[in-house]
Amino acid sequence: MPRPQRKTDSKRRGRGRYFPRKKVCQFCADKSLNIDYKNVPLLSRYISDRGRIEPKRKTGVCPKHQRTLSAALKRARYVALLPYTAEHIRLSGATFGREHSRPRFQR
């Protein structure tokens, strides 16, 4: 004999659990991309607006490429292609590929 349905069963049938999509490493997927310290537009995508290196859980880069990427970012900073801190970003006025919605104020 079938069980009678309860009112709470219909509420449980919502969307279900949220499963985030696994991020794919951009460098593993596209073999033609090379990580080079001179490729500033590519490297700037992996730096936050505060000048920090983004973690691999946020970017989806595999551990092998994350190590290569962080070495290239540090080398580009040393050669002054990329900023070290948010203060450097503010003084240079560069957005590094990211458009900010807030207007910049001049001192």
Buried (B, 14 or more C-beta within 10 A) or exposed (E): EEEEEEEEEEEEEEEEEEEEEEEEBBBEEEEEEEBEBEBBEBBBEBBEEEBEBBEBEEBBBBEEBBEBBBEBBBBBBEEEBBBEEEEBBEEEEBEBEEEEEEEEEEE
